[in-house]
């Protein structure tokens, strides 16, 4: 008899989840790719860097900030600097911990305000250059050429330029253009300033370096001299500008520093707002107090050299000496540019540029797949994102900056230890003061260090400051220093002692690390090189134009210039300017790198060579990183990137080998303007 209630039927037992197979040999392939990337840099010997020979007792031209100084501005005990130097030469942090930072607040002339816990500033990552990297060239593999030496014509030109920038700090950026463009802009503030800008350019053009007259201790390499502006007359069109294709074209400030991005709400470039997802951020900067400079008296300068945290001291004391409340405006004056780089995240400007270009749908390099480029067949049913898309680019812009910072830390701390402009200015001040900079008595004749210092200043500085008929070296610098004295008298009051110190935009002066190279400039070189590699720059000599899509006539290319009624006007805005021929994308990217680097010079914390040589260091670091990243892609994707270099130059030998140690088609010492990074990591010359 059939059971009316049969037992429930049991489902067939599963054999378990299906385990997806790994791609064949994935583990070995992953290991091979890492080895291949490492081989790109592992076959070339590191080159010992050059130095300028200025690091000699009593270290007048070396970075000694944070050590204890005498009343005459000399490191009190040279042995302290020698310990500092030993600490930067070792990766062991314990060695650097023995460096005797000044911890005695009684040496400060400025009383520390209540609440200032330890008015001492500390050195910033002095051993970071010893840290290794797992991507890109080693921080110590690419050296920087020697910095300009004392008594060189180049050093006089660099210092004259920094002084002149300080004098023009409250001048409008709109005045630093070709005179025809200033006239076309029709901005009264810029037009009134143009005469002074022209006078400043003429004054700088009188310096030996810009006249093409070198000293025996000037650098004699033609390639380096060219990029360091040897023999280049200064004009309103090129004064305070950088080197590279397009940097002298149009407005002084790159469009990427002022314009906005497209958005669904109809905003565009003239809005000055950048979209961050569903947020928007205005391209404005907090407004520093016009006409207010710092460290123009000897006591203030000396306190800062002894490590006093002057900026924090002002904040705690409640002095609103640095900023004009919480007012923000576009980058209207040179001081606004200096303010931008006081507190920026170092890759900030380049992340903004990437967002602007992505929002406008800028063409991607033709060698990158999945974008429908003419030379690639992929992308019919695949869209770029995790690789070759926006997230890839935005991450890479920030990624290269960390490698750049390690490389420049190796140069500035472990090799060059160059003094900041604020210190070199103190050496000028000392000579003009009759070797009595503090006003408390001449150099101690019984102190051998002070005797040596006076002799060094007589030999290396007095020829700049006191030209004679027999030795008429730098009358232009002498004239600039006369204006500096008048400027500082207005800052310090009529009863103050004469001062030829460099007026600083920042209360604390320079950061707590040496001048050469420059962190901002190295990061600029690294990040802008990423943008040049990712986006289509056009064929050499026929660059893609960075034009306003709303421009009416094809021959009228609109750029936007920040303008205001005056240095103290908080109501700045962007004004359209027709630039005949337009602006190129590569030019505006080069200009962006210069704006950020130059802004540090405007603030008084760097020299021109800090910018240009650091920029090229950052460029080389990114080229090395992009070469290695080629090893991570499938060879069938045939990824390539073409990029114009900042200047025509020779590339470091460490970039000229292939993944198997084979030589590049570029020969060591060969001048190159533009390169292509191939899918196997090799580079080839385009122009």
TORDO-591339 format. One record per residue (C-alpha): x, y, z. Coordinates in steps of 0.05 Angstrom, whole numbers, plus 32768, in hexadecimal, padded with zeros to 4 digits. Example, Ala and Ser with C-alpha at 12.3 -4.5 7.8 and 13.67 -1.06 7.14 Angstrom:
BEGIN
80F67FA6809C/81117FEB808F/
This chain:
BEGIN
800080008000/801A80437FED/802F80738024/800180AF8021/803580DB8043/807980CD8024/80B780EB8045/80CF812D8028/80FE81247FEF/814681388002/816A81667FD2/81A8814B7FB2/81E6815B7FDC/821281917FBD/825B81837FB3/826A81C87FD0/8276820C7FAF/829C820A7F6E/82E282257F7A/82F582537F41/833982437F27/837182767F2D/838D828E7EEB/83C682607ED7/840882747EF7/83EA82B27F17/841982B07F53/845782A97F28/843F82DE7EF7/8433830F7F31/847A83027F4A/8496830A7F03/8473834D7EFA/849283687F3A/84D683507F25/84CC83707EE0/84BA83B37EFF/84F683AF7F2D/852483A17EF3/851183E37ED3/853B84077F08/856983D17F22/859F83D07EEC/85B784177EEF/85E884307F24/85D3846B7F4E/85F984AB7F3F/861984D27F77/85F985187F7A/861F85597F70/8626858D7FA7/863885D77FA2/867085D87FD7/864F860B8004/864785DD8040/868585F48066/868F860F80AD/866E863A80C8/86368623809A/861B86678085/85FA864A8046/85E0860A8065/859D85FA8084/85A4860380D0/855D861680E3/854A85F88126/859185F68141/85A6862B8172/85C3866B8153/85EE86A3816D/85D486EB816F/85F786F4812C/85CD86BE810A/860386888106/85F98642811F/861586478166/863D86068164/865185EB811F/865585A6813E/860985A88146/860185AF80FA/8632857780EF/8607854A811C/85CA856080F4/85EF854D80B4/8601850880D1/85B984FD80E4/85A0850A809D/85D484D98082/85B8849E80A9/8575847880A4/857A846B80EF/8549849C8111/857284958150/85AC84B8812F/858384F5811E/856684F68165/85AB850C817D/85A7854D8156/85A28585818A/856385AC8177/855D85EE819B/852E85E381D7/8540862181FF/8506865481FA/85308688821F/8556869681DF/851786B181BE/850D86FC81BA/84C286F181B0/84A086DC81F2/847A869B81E8/842F86A681F1/8409867F8225/83F5863B820D/842F863281DC/844785ED81F1/848F85ED81DC/849B862581AA/84CB85F88185/84C185E0813D/84DC859C812A/84FE858580EB/84CF856480B9/84DE851C80A4/852A852480A0/853684DA8093/84FC84CE8062/852C84CC8028/854A848B8044/850684688042/850184388007/84C884357FD4/84A983F97FB3/8494841F7F75/84BD844F7F4C/850684647F50/852884617F94/852984A57FB7/857584A87FB2/857B848F7F6A/857084D27F47/859D850A7F5E/859285557F55/85C885817F37/85ED85AF7F66/85C985ED7F7E/85E586327F6D/862286417F99/8633867F7FC0/865186B67F96/863386997F56/860D86C67F26/85D386957F28/85CB869B7F74/85C986E77F6F/859286E17F3A/856A86AF7F64/856D86DA7FA2/855E871A7F7C/852086F87F5F/850886E17FA4/851287277FC1/84ED87457F85/84B387157F8D/84AC872A7FD6/84A987737FC1/847187647F8E/844B87337FBA/840C875D7FBC/840B876A7F71/83D4874A7F46/83E3870B7F1F/83BE872D7EE5/83F9875D7EDD/842B87257ECE/841A871B7E85/842B87367E41/841B87807E40/83E887777E08/83C287447E32/83C287727E6F/83A587A97E43/837087797E27/835C87637E6D/834987AB7E7D/835587A37EC8/836A87E47EEB/838F87BF7F23/83BA87997EF1/83C487D47EC3/83DE87FF7EFD/840F87C97F12/842B87BB7ECD/845F87F27ED0/847D87D77F10/847D87907EF4/84A387AA7EB7/84D587CE7EE3/84E0878F7F0C/84ED87667ECC/851F879A7EB4/8542879A7EF7/8549874E7EF8/8562874F7EB0/859E87777EC8/85B8873D7EF1/85F487187ED5/85D186D57ED1/859886F07EA8/85CA87167E7D/85F086D67E6D/862D86E67E98/864386AD7EC5/867686A87EFE/86AA86717EFF/8683864A7F33/8641864D7F0C/8627860D7EEE/864486057EA8/861585D07E8B/85EE85EF7E50/85B185C37E5B/85AB85D87EA4/85BB86217E95/858286247E63/854D860B7E93/856A86387EC9/855F86767E9C/85A886887E8E/85A986C37E5F/855D86CB7E5D/854587137E5F/850B871D7E8F/84CC873E7E76/848487477E90/847287097E67/84A586DB7E88/84B686FB7ECC/84AB86CA7F05/849586947ED4/84AC864D7ECC/84CD86267E94/84A985FA7E63/847D85FC7E26/8442862B7E32/845686487E76/845E868E7E59/841B868D7E34/83E086B47E4C/83CE86BF7E96/840286B77ECD/83D686867EF4/83C586437ED4/837C863A7EC3/837D85FC7EEF/838886297F2B/834B86557F20/831586367EF4/82DC86077F07/82C685C67EE8/828785B37EC3/824C859C7EEB/820485877EE1/81EE85CA7EFE/820985F07EC4/8247860A7EE6/828686107EBE/82CB862C7EBE/82BA86737ED1/8295865B7F0F/82D786497F2F/82B7860D7F51/82D385C67F4C/82A5858B7F54/82B985557F86/828285237F7A/824385467F93/826C857B7FB8/828A85B97F9A/82C885DE7FB1/82D886267F9C/831D86357F81/8329866D7FB3/835D86767FE9/835B8695802E/837286DD8027/83B386EF804A/83B987358065/83D38762802D/84158784803B/8424875A8078/846887378076/8490871480AC/84D7870A80C5/84ED874F80AF/8510876080F1/854E873D810A/85308724814C/84F487058128/852386E580F5/855186C9812B/851886AC8154/84FF86868117/8545866A8108/854886528150/8508862B8145/84D2865A8160/848D86468146/847A868D8132/843A867A810E/841E86538149/8434868A8178/840C86BE8151/83CE86918151/83D18687819C/83DD86D081AA/839E86E08183/83C0870B814F/839C870B810D/83DC872080EB/83DE86EB80B4/839886E98097/8361871B8087/832C86F780B0/830D86BC808C/830786DF8049/831386B5800B/831E86CA7FC2/833C86AF7F81/838786B17F79/838A86FB7F6A/83D087117F82/841486F07F8A/840786EE7FD5/83C886C47FC8/83F486917FA5/842386907FE0/83E88686800F/83CF864B7FE5/841086247FF0/84148633803B/83E385FC804E/83D285D5800F/83D1858A8009/840C85827FDB/83E7855E7FA3/83A9858A7FAA/83B085B57F6C/83BD85797F3F/838285527F5B/835785907F4A/837485917F04/836485477EFA/831C85537F11/8314858D7EE1/832F85657EA6/830585287EB7/82C685547EBD/82D385717E78/82DF852E7E58/832585407E43/834285107E11/836C84D87E30/83B084C57E13/83A7849C7DD4/83D284657DF0/83A284567E29/836E84217E19/832284207E25/831984697E14/830A84607DCA/834D847D7DB5/836184787D6D/839B84487D7A/837684187DA8/834083E57D96/832683D77DDD/82EB83FB7DFB/82B183E27DD2/829183C37E0F/82C183D87E47/82C5841A7E6C/830384317E93/82FC843A7EDE/832984127F0E/836084157EDA/8368844E7EA7/832B84727EC3/831E84AB7EF3/832D84857F34/836F846C7F17/838584B37F04/836F84D47F45/8393849F7F6E/83D284A37F45/83D684EF7F4C/83DA84E77F97/840484A87F95/844084C67F71/844585007FA2/845A84D27FDB/849484B67FB1/84A884FD7F9C/84AB85147FE4/84DB84DC7FF8/850884EC7FBD/850C85367FCD/851785288017/855484FF8003/856F853A7FDC/85608572800C/85748551804E/85A7851C803B/85CD85418004/85C6858C7FFA/85AD85AB803C/85A785EF8019/8594862C8042/8551864D8037/854B86928016/853B86B0805B/8581869C8071/85A586B58033/858086F7803C/859C86FA8083/85E286F58066/85D387328039/85B787568076/85F58746809D/86248765806A/85F887A38063/85F687A980AF/864287AD80B2/8646876580CB/861B87788107/85D7875C80F4/85BA875A813A/85D087A0814D/85F08787818D/8639878B8179/866587748140/8679872D8134/86A38713816E/86EB87188157/86FE86E4818B/86CE86B0816F/86EE86898137/86AA8675811A/869486BE8115/86D786D280F7/86CF869C80C2/868786B280B6/869B86FB80AB/86D186E7807A/86A186BA8054/866E86F1804F/86A387218037/86B886F18001/867586D57FEB/863F87097FF9/865F874E7FF9/866D874A7FAE/862187477FA4/860E877E7FD4/864587B17FCB/865887B67F81/869387E27F70/86B087FE7F30/86E387C47F31/86AE87917F45/866B87A97F2A/864887677F33/85FF87707F45/85E687B87F46/859F879E7F39/85A187757F78/85BB87B17F9E/857F87DA7F85/854F87A37F99/856D879F7FDF/856487EA7FE6/851A87E17FD9/851987A7800B/853587D58041/84FD88078033/84C887D08033/84E187B48076/84E387F98095/849988008085/848D87BC80A6/84B787C880E4/84AC881180F2/84D6885080EA/84FF88448129/851487FD8117/855A87EB8101/856587E680B6/855487A1809B/8565877E805A/8545873D806F/85168719803F/84CD872B804E/84AA86E88059/846286D78049/845F86A48081/846A86B680CB/8495867880D5/84BC86818095/84D386418074/84C185FB8089/84F085D380B4/851785B4807C/854C85CC804A/853D85F1800A/855885C47FD3/853085A17FB8/84EA85BA7FC2/84B3858C7FD8/847B85B27FB6/84A185B57F74/84B4856B7F75/846B85587F82/845785897F4A/848585677F19/846C85227F2D/842285317F2C/8421855B7EEC/844885247EC9/840F84F47EDA/83DD85237EBB/8407852C7E7C/840D84E17E75/83C384D27E80/83A485087E54/83B085157E0A/83E2854D7E02/83E0854F7DB5/841A85497D85/845785727D96/844F85B97D7A/840485AF7D71/83EB85A87DB8/83A3859D7DCC/838685E07DE0/836B85ED7E25/833286197E0E/82F086307E2B/82BB86057E09/828E86437E09/82BF866D7DE1/8298868C7DA8/82CD86947D72/82FE865C7D61/8338868D7D63/832386AD7DA6/833786807DDF/831E86967E23/834986927E60/833486A97EA5/835D86D97ECF/835086E97F19/834687347F22/833387637F5A/833187AC7F6A/837187A97F93/839D877F7FC0/836E87887FFB/832E877C7FD3/830C873B7FE9/82DD873C7FAD/8308871C7F79/82E986FA7F3D/82FD86D77EFC/82FE87027EBD/82FF86E57E77/833A86F67E4B/834186E37E01/838586C57DF6/839886C47DAC/83AA867D7D99/838F86627DDA/83B1863C7E12/83CB85F57E0B/83BD85BD7E3C/840685AE7E45/841485F77E50/83E085FF7E87/83FA85BF7EA9/844185D97EA6/8429861C7EC1/840385F97EF9/844485D77F10/8468861A7F0D/843086407F32/843486117F6E/8480860F7F6E/8487865A7F62/845586697F99/8487864E7FCB/84BB867E7FAD/848A86B77FB3/848286A67FFD/84CE86AA8004/84DC86628016/84FC86497FD5/8529865D7F9A/851F86537F4F/854F86177F4B/852985F57F83/84EE85F77F54/850B85E27F11/853985AA7F28/8505858E7F58/84D085917F22/84FC85647EF6/850985367F30/84BE852C7F3A/84B585227EEF/84EA84EA7EEF/84CA84C97F2C/848784C47F09/84A484AB7EC8/84C584747EF0/848384637F12/845C84617ED1/849184347EB2/848784027EEA/843C84067EE6/844083F07E9D/845783AD7EB9/841383A47EDB/83E883A67E9C/83DB836F7E6B/840B83767E30/83D1836D7E00/83B483AF7E18/83F183D17DFA/83EF840B7E2B/841B84467E19/8420848D7E33/843E84C97E0F/845285077E35/847985477E27/84AF85567E5A/84B285987E80/84F185AC7E5B/851E858D7E27/855085667E50/857785277E5B/855584F27E84/857584CD7EBF/8598848E7EA9/856E84657ED9/853184717EAC/855384597E6D/8554840E7E75/852083DB7E62/850183A57E8E/853683737E78/857083A37E81/857283B67E37/858283FE7E25/854D84317E11/854D84507DCC/855D84907DF1/85A784977DFB/85C584B07E3D/85D084FA7E36/859F85027DFC/8571853F7E00/8527852D7DFF/84E885587DFB/84B285227DFB/84B184D87E0B/8483849C7E05/848084677E3B/847684247E19/844E83E87E31/848D83C27E47/84A583FD7E71/84D984177E41/84D784607E2C/84E4847C7DE6/84F184C17DCC/84B884E37DA7/84DA85267D9D/
